[in-house]
Amino acid sequence: WAHVSAILFFLTLLPRSKHFHILTSIPNVFFSNLNHGNGLHRIEFEDNETFGVTKVENFTWKQMLDLHTCTQCGRCDQVCPALATGKPLSPQQLTVDLRDHLNGPPGSDMSLLGDIIQDETLWACTTCGACEAACPVMIEYVDKVIDLRRGLVLSEDRYPKEFESAFKSLETQSNPWGFPKHSRSDWAATGLNVPIWDKNNPSEYLYFVGCNGSFDTRGKKISESVVKALKQAGVSFSILGKDEGCTGD
């Protein structure tokens, strides 16, 4: 009877403790996206009724499985640059808080954004992915942070005031720094003779430079090096020039 009682006790305790990962680790690793990286997934604005995550129920089943797989080993915290510099972010605590809120009583007055997870916590993340690389059970952290940020901006209309100038610049100049849109290809007018895309005489490849490669000092040097390498290799290419827009790169 003692043996049976111990088994029943731990079966009851298992779903309510961090030891639940004993059951969820294998399926979480099996269903993990090996090609996930840290890239953003596209929002289908025409099809979706909600944008981002504002309620824990908005997470996908895989994201919820992630929350129940955390072993609370602390490896993610050890490599997090935000936590190391005193920012209000602990990847482990973020996961635990989300899990506890998911398993909490229904009808709670506590809102996910603001009460359970502070805005500053989400904006502290650098989305570097170090936590994902260190996690022994392959939990994906970055996509949850991005979805929660999207919920803050697109649904709650809450974001740091420093973002206002960037949003305005994106809308008017198609870059976050406010440089004139017509100067996007100025870096190419330095004797490189970079061809501009011509639909009547299209090149084989189109080199999309991006905002960083068009305006940032270091980024422009990288763009120049890419152009020189393509020319030396004899590749037929062109750029969009001032017709290129910002893609969020």
C-alpha positions in Angstrom: 0.0 0.0 0.0 2.9 2.4 0.7 4.2 1.8 -2.8 0.8 2.4 -4.4 0.3 5.5 -2.3 3.6 6.9 -3.3 2.9 6.3 -7.0 -0.6 7.9 -6.8 0.9 10.9 -4.9 3.6 11.6 -7.6 1.1 11.0 -10.4 -1.0 13.8 -8.8 2.0 16.0 -8.2 3.6 15.6 -11.6 1.3 17.9 -13.7 1.6 20.6 -10.9 5.4 20.7 -10.7 8.4 21.3 -12.9 8.8 17.5 -13.0 6.1 17.3 -15.7 9.0 17.7 -18.2 9.6 14.0 -17.6 6.6 13.4 -19.8 6.8 16.4 -22.1 10.5 16.6 -23.0 10.5 13.8 -25.6 7.5 15.1 -27.6 8.7 18.7 -27.3 12.1 17.8 -28.8 10.4 15.6 -31.5 8.1 18.5 -32.6 10.8 21.2 -32.4 11.4 23.2 -35.5 15.0 22.5 -36.5 14.9 25.2 -39.1 13.2 27.8 -36.9 16.2 30.1 -36.2 15.2 33.6 -35.0 13.3 34.7 -38.1 9.9 36.3 -37.9 6.9 34.5 -39.0 4.6 36.4 -41.3 1.3 37.8 -40.1 -1.7 37.2 -42.3 -3.4 40.5 -41.8 -6.3 39.7 -44.2 -7.1 36.3 -42.6 -6.3 36.8 -38.9 -8.8 38.4 -36.5 -6.2 39.0 -33.8 -2.6 40.0 -34.1 0.1 38.8 -31.7 -0.7 37.3 -28.3 -2.7 39.1 -25.7 -4.1 36.1 -23.9 -2.2 32.9 -23.0 -4.9 31.0 -25.0 -3.6 32.7 -28.2 -0.4 30.6 -28.0 -0.1 27.6 -30.3 -0.3 24.1 -28.9 3.5 23.8 -29.5 4.1 27.0 -27.5 2.0 25.7 -24.7 3.9 22.4 -24.8 7.1 24.5 -24.5 5.8 26.0 -21.3 5.2 22.6 -19.7 8.6 21.3 -20.7 10.8 23.7 -18.8 13.1 21.9 -16.4 14.0 25.1 -14.6 17.7 24.2 -14.9 18.6 27.9 -15.4 20.8 27.4 -18.4 18.9 30.0 -20.4 19.4 32.5 -17.6 23.2 31.8 -17.6 23.6 32.8 -21.2 21.0 35.6 -21.5 22.8 39.0 -22.3 19.8 41.0 -21.1 19.8 39.3 -17.6 23.6 39.6 -17.5 23.3 43.4 -17.9 20.7 43.9 -15.3 17.6 44.0 -17.6 14.3 42.9 -16.2 14.2 39.6 -18.2 14.8 36.1 -17.1 13.9 33.5 -19.8 13.3 30.9 -17.2 11.0 33.1 -15.1 9.2 34.3 -18.2 8.4 30.7 -19.1 7.3 29.8 -15.5 5.1 32.8 -15.3 3.4 32.0 -18.6 2.9 28.4 -17.5 1.5 29.3 -14.2 -0.9 31.7 -15.8 -2.0 29.1 -18.3 -2.7 26.6 -15.5 -4.3 29.2 -13.3 -8.0 29.4 -12.5 -10.2 30.5 -15.4 -11.8 34.0 -15.3 -8.8 35.6 -13.5 -8.8 39.4 -13.5 -5.0 39.4 -14.1 -4.2 40.4 -17.6 -1.3 38.6 -19.4 0.3 41.8 -20.7 1.0 44.2 -17.9 0.0 42.1 -14.9 1.6 38.7 -15.5 4.3 39.8 -17.9 5.6 43.4 -17.6 6.1 45.4 -20.8 9.7 46.1 -19.8 10.4 42.4 -19.6 9.5 41.9 -23.3 11.4 44.9 -24.6 14.5 43.8 -22.8 14.9 40.7 -25.0 17.5 41.1 -27.7 16.1 38.1 -29.7 19.6 36.7 -29.9 18.5 33.1 -29.4 21.2 32.2 -26.9 18.5 30.8 -24.5 17.3 28.5 -27.3 20.8 27.3 -28.0 21.4 26.5 -24.3 18.0 24.8 -23.6 18.5 21.0 -23.2 14.8 20.3 -24.2 14.8 22.7 -27.2 12.3 25.2 -25.9 11.7 28.1 -28.4 11.6 31.4 -26.5 12.0 34.0 -29.1 8.8 33.4 -31.0 6.8 33.8 -27.8 8.5 37.1 -27.0 7.9 38.3 -30.6 4.2 37.3 -30.4 3.8 39.1 -27.1 5.4 42.2 -28.5 3.1 42.1 -31.4 0.2 41.9 -29.1 1.4 44.9 -27.2 1.9 47.0 -30.4 -0.8 45.8 -32.7 -3.6 45.0 -30.2 -2.8 47.0 -27.1 -1.1 50.0 -28.8 1.6 50.0 -26.1 5.2 50.5 -26.9 8.2 52.6 -25.7 7.9 56.3 -26.7 11.3 55.9 -28.5 9.6 53.8 -31.1 7.4 56.7 -32.3 10.1 58.4 -34.4 11.0 55.0 -35.9 7.4 54.2 -36.8 7.0 57.7 -38.4 10.2 57.3 -40.3 9.1 53.9 -41.6 5.8 55.3 -42.8 7.3 58.4 -44.5 10.8 57.5 -45.5 10.7 53.6 -45.5 13.6 53.3 -43.1 13.7 53.5 -39.3 16.3 56.3 -39.1 14.6 59.0 -41.1 17.1 59.2 -43.9 15.5 60.6 -47.2 14.1 57.7 -49.2 15.7 59.1 -52.4 19.2 58.7 -50.8 18.8 54.9 -50.4 21.2 54.1 -53.2 23.7 56.9 -52.6 26.2 54.3 -51.3 26.2 52.8 -54.8 27.2 56.1 -56.4 30.8 55.9 -55.3 32.4 54.6 -58.4 31.0 51.1 -58.1 28.7 51.5 -61.1 26.0 49.3 -59.5 23.2 48.6 -62.1 19.6 49.6 -61.2 16.8 47.1 -61.9 15.3 47.6 -65.3 12.2 45.5 -66.1 12.8 45.9 -69.8 16.3 44.5 -69.4 16.2 42.4 -66.2 19.3 41.0 -64.5 19.6 37.3 -63.5 19.7 38.2 -59.8 18.3 41.0 -57.7 20.5 42.1 -54.8 18.2 43.3 -52.0 20.4 45.6 -49.9 18.0 46.5 -47.0 18.0 49.5 -44.7 21.1 48.6 -42.8 23.1 48.0 -45.9 21.9 51.2 -47.4 22.3 53.7 -44.6 24.4 52.3 -41.7 28.1 53.1 -42.0 29.3 49.6 -41.4 26.4 48.2 -43.4 27.3 50.2 -46.4 30.9 48.8 -46.4 29.4 45.3 -46.4 27.2 46.2 -49.3 30.2 47.5 -51.2 32.1 44.3 -50.5 29.2 42.2 -51.8 29.0 44.2 -55.0 32.7 43.9 -55.6 32.5 40.1 -55.0 29.5 39.7 -57.4 31.2 41.7 -60.1 34.5 39.8 -59.7 32.5 36.5 -60.0 30.8 37.8 -63.2 27.3 37.6 -61.7 24.5 39.4 -63.5 22.8 41.4 -60.8 21.1 44.7 -60.0 19.6 46.6 -57.1 16.2 48.4 -56.7 17.8 51.7 -55.7 15.3 54.3 -54.4 12.4 52.0 -55.2 13.5 49.5 -52.5 11.4 49.6 -49.3 11.9 48.6 -45.7 11.0 44.9 -44.9 11.8 45.0 -41.2 15.3 43.6 -41.7 
